[in-house]
Amino acid sequence: MTDSQREKLTKLEKALDTEKKDHDKQKKEEKSQNGFTKFFVRNNGAFSSKKRQEQQEIER
């Protein structure tokens, strides 16, 4: 392999590594965001059902 070919290969490998890191980072952020959303929705739903119960008791 010539020096210029080796340089091109090295540049391509670095570019692919960078792209993979960006992709992995994006997937990790999406996963953590989805987990947070599920947690928030679950807790928000619990609070809303509590409020409904309190309102029903007040109406009685």
N, CA, C and O atoms as a MOPAC input file, in Angstrom:
PM7 MOZYME 1SCF
protein

 N      0.84800 1    -1.17300 1     0.00000 1
 C      0.00000 1     0.00000 1     0.00000 1
 C      0.90100 1     1.24700 1     0.00000 1
 O      1.87800 1     1.32600 1     0.74500 1
 N      0.55400 1     2.18500 1    -0.83000 1
 C      1.38800 1     3.38800 1    -0.91700 1
 C      1.05800 1     4.33500 1     0.24500 1
 O      0.04900 1     4.17900 1     0.93200 1
 N      1.92200 1     5.29900 1     0.43600 1
 C      1.71600 1     6.26200 1     1.51900 1
 C      0.41800 1     7.04600 1     1.33200 1
 O     -0.31700 1     7.26000 1     2.29500 1
 N      0.13600 1     7.46600 1     0.12200 1
 C     -1.08900 1     8.24300 1    -0.12700 1
 C     -2.33700 1     7.38600 1     0.11800 1
 O     -3.33800 1     7.88700 1     0.63100 1
 N     -2.28300 1     6.11200 1    -0.24100 1
 C     -3.40600 1     5.21300 1     0.01900 1
 C     -3.59400 1     5.01000 1     1.51700 1
 O     -4.71900 1     4.97600 1     2.01600 1
 N     -2.48700 1     4.87700 1     2.22000 1
 C     -2.54200 1     4.69600 1     3.66500 1
 C     -3.14400 1     5.93800 1     4.34000 1
 O     -3.93400 1     5.82000 1     5.27700 1
 N     -2.76600 1     7.12000 1     3.85900 1
 C     -3.31600 1     8.36500 1     4.39700 1
 C     -4.81800 1     8.44500 1     4.16200 1
 O     -5.57400 1     8.81600 1     5.06000 1
 N     -5.24900 1     8.09800 1     2.95200 1
 C     -6.67500 1     8.12000 1     2.64200 1
 C     -7.44000 1     7.14500 1     3.52500 1
 O     -8.51900 1     7.45800 1     4.02800 1
 N     -6.86900 1     5.96100 1     3.70700 1
 C     -7.50700 1     4.96000 1     4.55500 1
 C     -7.61600 1     5.46300 1     5.99600 1
 O     -8.65700 1     5.29900 1     6.63300 1
 N     -6.55700 1     6.06800 1     6.50400 1
 C     -6.56200 1     6.60000 1     7.86300 1
 C     -7.62500 1     7.68300 1     8.01300 1
 O     -8.34300 1     7.71200 1     9.01300 1
 N     -7.73000 1     8.57100 1     7.02800 1
 C     -8.73700 1     9.63500 1     7.06900 1
 C    -10.14900 1     9.05200 1     7.05600 1
 O    -11.02800 1     9.50400 1     7.79100 1
 N    -10.35100 1     8.04500 1     6.21100 1
 C    -11.66300 1     7.40200 1     6.16200 1
 C    -12.01300 1     6.72400 1     7.48800 1
 O    -13.14600 1     6.82000 1     7.96000 1
 N    -11.04500 1     6.04700 1     8.07800 1
 C    -11.27800 1     5.38700 1     9.36100 1
 C    -11.63800 1     6.40600 1    10.44400 1
 O    -12.54900 1     6.17700 1    11.24000 1
 N    -10.91900 1     7.53100 1    10.46900 1
 C    -11.21600 1     8.57400 1    11.45700 1
 C    -12.60200 1     9.15800 1    11.24200 1
 O    -13.33600 1     9.39900 1    12.20100 1
 N    -12.96300 1     9.38600 1     9.97700 1
 C    -14.28300 1     9.92700 1     9.66800 1
 C    -15.38300 1     8.95700 1    10.09500 1
 O    -16.40500 1     9.37400 1    10.64100 1
 N    -15.17400 1     7.67300 1     9.84800 1
 C    -16.15500 1     6.66300 1    10.25700 1
 C    -16.25900 1     6.56700 1    11.77400 1
 O    -17.35800 1     6.43200 1    12.31300 1
 N    -15.13900 1     6.63400 1    12.45600 1
 C    -15.15200 1     6.60200 1    13.91700 1
 C    -15.94200 1     7.78200 1    14.47600 1
 O    -16.74800 1     7.62500 1    15.39300 1
 N    -15.70300 1     8.94900 1    13.91900 1
 C    -16.41800 1    10.14600 1    14.36500 1
 C    -17.91200 1    10.01400 1    14.11100 1
 O    -18.73100 1    10.34800 1    14.96600 1
 N    -18.25600 1     9.52500 1    12.92800 1
 C    -19.67100 1     9.35200 1    12.59200 1
 C    -20.33700 1     8.34800 1    13.52000 1
 O    -21.47300 1     8.55600 1    13.94800 1
 N    -19.64100 1     7.26600 1    13.83400 1
 C    -20.20300 1     6.25600 1    14.73800 1
 C    -20.39400 1     6.83200 1    16.13700 1
 O    -21.42200 1     6.58400 1    16.76700 1
 N    -19.43100 1     7.58700 1    16.62700 1
 C    -19.55900 1     8.19900 1    17.95100 1
 C    -20.75500 1     9.13700 1    17.99800 1
 O    -21.51500 1     9.13000 1    18.96600 1
 N    -20.92400 1     9.94400 1    16.95900 1
 C    -22.07000 1    10.85400 1    16.89500 1
 C    -23.38200 1    10.07400 1    16.88700 1
 O    -24.33700 1    10.43900 1    17.57300 1
 N    -23.41600 1     9.01300 1    16.11400 1
 C    -24.61400 1     8.17900 1    16.02400 1
 C    -24.93400 1     7.54000 1    17.36900 1
 O    -26.08300 1     7.55700 1    17.81100 1
 N    -23.91900 1     6.97800 1    18.02000 1
 C    -24.12000 1     6.34900 1    19.32300 1
 C    -24.59000 1     7.37100 1    20.35500 1
 O    -25.46300 1     7.08000 1    21.17300 1
 N    -24.00900 1     8.55900 1    20.31300 1
 C    -24.39000 1     9.61800 1    21.24600 1
 C    -25.84900 1    10.01000 1    21.02400 1
 O    -26.59600 1    10.20200 1    21.98400 1
 N    -26.25000 1    10.12800 1    19.77000 1
 C    -27.63000 1    10.49500 1    19.45100 1
 C    -28.59200 1     9.41700 1    19.94000 1
 O    -29.63700 1     9.73300 1    20.50900 1
 N    -28.25600 1     8.16800 1    19.72700 1
 C    -29.12100 1     7.07000 1    20.17300 1
 C    -29.23500 1     7.06500 1    21.69700 1
 O    -30.31600 1     6.84100 1    22.24100 1
 N    -28.12400 1     7.31100 1    22.38000 1
 C    -28.12800 1     7.32900 1    23.84000 1
 C    -29.01800 1     8.45900 1    24.35000 1
 O    -29.77300 1     8.27400 1    25.30400 1
 N    -28.93000 1     9.63400 1    23.71400 1
 C    -29.75700 1    10.76300 1    24.12000 1
 C    -31.23200 1    10.46400 1    23.88700 1
 O    -32.07300 1    10.79800 1    24.72100 1
 N    -31.55100 1     9.83800 1    22.76000 1
 C    -32.94300 1     9.48600 1    22.47600 1
 C    -33.46500 1     8.50000 1    23.51500 1
 O    -34.59300 1     8.62600 1    23.99200 1
 N    -32.64600 1     7.53100 1    23.85400 1
 C    -33.06000 1     6.52300 1    24.82100 1
 C    -33.29600 1     7.14700 1    26.19000 1
 O    -34.29400 1     6.84700 1    26.84500 1
 N    -32.37900 1     8.01600 1    26.63000 1
 C    -32.55100 1     8.64500 1    27.93500 1
 C    -33.73900 1     9.59700 1    27.91500 1
 O    -34.44200 1     9.72700 1    28.91700 1
 N    -33.97000 1    10.26100 1    26.79300 1
 C    -35.10500 1    11.17400 1    26.68800 1
 C    -36.40700 1    10.38200 1    26.74300 1
 O    -37.36400 1    10.81100 1    27.38900 1
 N    -36.45500 1     9.24400 1    26.08100 1
 C    -37.65600 1     8.41100 1    26.12100 1
 C    -37.91600 1     7.90800 1    27.53100 1
 O    -39.06500 1     7.86700 1    27.96900 1
 N    -36.88000 1     7.53100 1    28.23800 1
 C    -37.02900 1     7.08500 1    29.61600 1
 C    -37.56400 1     8.19600 1    30.49500 1
 O    -38.43000 1     7.95900 1    31.33800 1
 N    -37.06200 1     9.40400 1    30.31100 1
 C    -37.53000 1    10.55000 1    31.08900 1
 C    -38.98500 1    10.83600 1    30.77200 1
 O    -39.77300 1    11.11600 1    31.67500 1
 N    -39.35400 1    10.76700 1    29.48700 1
 C    -40.73300 1    11.03100 1    29.08800 1
 C    -41.67100 1    10.01200 1    29.71500 1
 O    -42.72900 1    10.37900 1    30.22600 1
 N    -41.30000 1     8.74900 1    29.68200 1
 C    -42.13600 1     7.71500 1    30.28800 1
 C    -42.29100 1     7.95700 1    31.78100 1
 O    -43.39000 1     7.82300 1    32.32000 1
 N    -41.20000 1     8.31100 1    32.45300 1
 C    -41.24500 1     8.57900 1    33.88600 1
 C    -42.17600 1     9.75500 1    34.17500 1
 O    -43.00400 1     9.69300 1    35.08400 1
 N    -42.03300 1    10.82600 1    33.39400 1
 C    -42.83600 1    12.02300 1    33.60100 1
 C    -44.31300 1    11.72600 1    33.37300 1
 O    -45.16200 1    12.13500 1    34.16500 1
 N    -44.62000 1    11.01300 1    32.28700 1
 C    -46.01300 1    10.70500 1    31.97600 1
 C    -46.61300 1     9.83200 1    33.07200 1
 O    -47.75100 1    10.04500 1    33.48900 1
 N    -45.85600 1     8.86700 1    33.52900 1
 C    -46.34500 1     7.97700 1    34.58300 1
 C    -46.64400 1     8.77700 1    35.84400 1
 O    -47.70200 1     8.60300 1    36.44900 1
 N    -45.73400 1     9.64500 1    36.24500 1
 C    -45.94800 1    10.44700 1    37.45100 1
 C    -47.04700 1    11.47300 1    37.24400 1
 O    -47.84200 1    11.71700 1    38.15200 1
 N    -47.10300 1    12.06500 1    36.08800 1
 C    -48.12400 1    13.06400 1    35.80600 1
 C    -49.50300 1    12.41200 1    35.85200 1
 O    -50.45900 1    13.00100 1    36.35700 1
 N    -49.60100 1    11.20600 1    35.32700 1
 C    -50.86800 1    10.48200 1    35.37200 1
 C    -51.28400 1    10.17400 1    36.79400 1
 O    -52.47100 1    10.23900 1    37.11600 1
 N    -50.34500 1     9.84300 1    37.64400 1
 C    -50.64300 1     9.55600 1    39.04600 1
 C    -51.16700 1    10.80200 1    39.73800 1
 O    -52.10600 1    10.73300 1    40.53100 1
 N    -50.56300 1    11.93300 1    39.43900 1
 C    -50.99700 1    13.17200 1    40.06500 1
 C    -52.38900 1    13.55900 1    39.58900 1
 O    -53.20100 1    14.03000 1    40.38600 1
 N    -52.67700 1    13.37300 1    38.32100 1
 C    -53.98400 1    13.76500 1    37.80200 1
 C    -55.08800 1    12.88900 1    38.39100 1
 O    -56.18200 1    13.38800 1    38.65600 1
 N    -54.83200 1    11.60100 1    38.60000 1
 C    -55.85200 1    10.74100 1    39.20700 1
 C    -56.05600 1    11.11600 1    40.67000 1
 O    -57.17200 1    11.03300 1    41.18300 1
 N    -54.99700 1    11.52300 1    41.33500 1
 C    -55.12100 1    12.00100 1    42.71600 1
 C    -55.99100 1    13.24500 1    42.77600 1
 O    -56.85700 1    13.37500 1    43.64200 1
 N    -55.74900 1    14.15400 1    41.84700 1
 C    -56.52800 1    15.39400 1    41.81500 1
 C    -57.99600 1    15.09600 1    41.54700 1
 O    -58.87100 1    15.72700 1    42.14100 1
 N    -58.28200 1    14.14200 1    40.66400 1
 C    -59.66800 1    13.77900 1    40.38500 1
 C    -60.34700 1    13.24700 1    41.63800 1
 O    -61.49500 1    13.58900 1    41.92300 1
 N    -59.63900 1    12.41400 1    42.38300 1
 C    -60.20800 1    11.87600 1    43.61500 1
 C    -60.49400 1    12.99200 1    44.61100 1
 O    -61.53700 1    13.00400 1    45.26400 1
 N    -59.55800 1    13.92800 1    44.71900 1
 C    -59.75600 1    15.04400 1    45.63500 1
 C    -60.94400 1    15.89500 1    45.21100 1
 O    -61.71700 1    16.34100 1    46.05900 1
 N    -61.10000 1    16.12600 1    43.91600 1
 C    -62.21800 1    16.91900 1    43.43000 1
 C    -63.53700 1    16.21400 1    43.68400 1
 O    -64.52500 1    16.86300 1    44.02700 1
 N    -63.57100 1    14.89300 1    43.52300 1
 C    -64.80000 1    14.15100 1    43.78000 1
 C    -65.15800 1    14.22900 1    45.24600 1
 O    -66.33500 1    14.35000 1    45.58600 1
 N    -64.15800 1    14.16200 1    46.13600 1
 C    -64.44200 1    14.25800 1    47.56300 1
 C    -64.96600 1    15.64600 1    47.92500 1
 O    -65.85100 1    15.77900 1    48.77000 1
 N    -64.42400 1    16.66500 1    47.29300 1
 C    -64.85100 1    18.03100 1    47.56100 1
 C    -66.29100 1    18.23100 1    47.08800 1
 O    -67.08300 1    18.89900 1    47.75300 1
 N    -66.62600 1    17.64300 1    45.92800 1
 C    -67.98000 1    17.78000 1    45.41000 1
 C    -69.00300 1    17.09100 1    46.29400 1
 O    -70.16400 1    17.50100 1    46.31900 1
 N    -68.61000 1    16.06900 1    47.01100 1
 C    -69.53700 1    15.34600 1    47.88000 1
 C    -69.78200 1    16.19600 1    49.06200 1
 O    -70.53600 1    15.80900 1    49.95400 1

